[in-house]
Amino acid sequence: MLNSKVNMYGCEIEDFVDSVVESITYQACGANDVIAGLLSDAQEQIAGGDGLGARQTLNRAKALIFRVNDGQLVGNRGIRK
């Protein structure tokens, strides 16, 4: 099970989520900005021919989206006008 999760995400997903929560981007802006950054990273990986890396990056982004939807992470910390 462990190896399949590492293969899916390219890392231990719980460790990754913990690092996101500790990041300045998440603390200042929320998970949506982190997710947007991951999507940009995946685009660059695709452009560079790194299909496996792009797939893993997209899976990490989806994992964060699911946690936002479940209320486990804050999507947006910014002030809306």
C-alpha positions as CSV (number, residue, x, y, z in Angstrom):
1,M,0.0,0.0,0.0
2,L,2.8,2.4,0.9
3,N,4.6,2.0,-2.4
4,S,1.4,2.6,-4.4
5,K,0.8,5.8,-2.5
6,V,4.3,7.0,-3.1
7,N,4.0,6.0,-6.7
8,M,0.7,7.9,-7.0
9,Y,1.8,11.1,-5.3
10,G,5.6,11.0,-5.6
11,C,5.9,11.4,-1.9
12,E,4.2,10.5,1.4
13,I,0.9,12.5,1.0
14,E,0.4,13.2,4.7
15,D,3.9,14.6,4.9
16,F,3.2,16.7,1.9
17,V,0.0,18.1,3.3
18,D,1.8,18.8,6.6
19,S,4.4,20.8,4.6
20,V,1.7,22.7,2.8
21,V,0.0,23.7,6.1
22,E,3.3,25.0,7.4
23,S,4.1,26.9,4.2
24,I,3.9,30.7,4.1
25,T,1.7,30.5,1.0
26,Y,-1.0,28.5,2.8
27,Q,-0.8,30.5,5.9
28,A,-1.1,33.8,4.1
29,C,-3.4,32.9,1.2
30,G,-4.9,29.4,1.7
31,A,-4.8,26.1,-0.2
32,N,-6.2,27.5,-3.4
33,D,-3.0,29.4,-4.1
34,V,-0.9,26.3,-3.3
35,I,-3.1,24.3,-5.7
36,A,-2.7,26.9,-8.5
37,G,1.0,26.7,-8.0
38,L,0.9,22.9,-8.3
39,L,-1.1,23.1,-11.5
40,S,1.5,25.5,-13.0
41,D,4.2,23.1,-11.9
42,A,2.3,20.2,-13.7
43,Q,2.1,22.4,-16.9
44,E,5.9,22.9,-16.8
45,Q,6.5,19.2,-16.3
46,I,4.2,18.3,-19.2
47,A,6.1,20.8,-21.4
48,G,9.4,19.3,-20.3
49,G,8.2,15.8,-21.1
50,D,7.9,14.6,-17.5
51,G,4.6,12.8,-17.7
52,L,5.1,10.8,-14.5
53,G,6.0,13.9,-12.5
54,A,3.1,15.8,-13.9
55,R,0.7,13.0,-13.0
56,Q,2.1,12.9,-9.4
57,T,1.8,16.7,-9.1
58,L,-1.8,16.6,-10.3
59,N,-2.6,13.9,-7.8
60,R,-1.1,16.1,-5.0
61,A,-3.3,19.0,-6.2
62,K,-6.4,16.8,-6.2
63,A,-5.6,15.6,-2.7
64,L,-5.5,19.2,-1.5
65,I,-8.8,20.0,-3.3
66,F,-10.5,17.0,-1.6
67,R,-9.2,18.3,1.8
68,V,-10.5,21.8,1.1
69,N,-13.9,20.3,0.1
70,D,-14.0,18.2,3.3
71,G,-13.2,21.3,5.4
72,Q,-9.8,19.9,6.5
73,L,-8.0,22.8,4.8
74,V,-8.8,26.5,4.3
75,G,-9.3,27.3,0.6
76,N,-8.9,31.1,0.8
77,R,-7.6,33.2,3.6
78,G,-7.8,36.5,1.7
79,I,-10.3,39.2,2.2
80,R,-13.0,39.4,-0.4
81,K,-14.5,42.7,-1.4
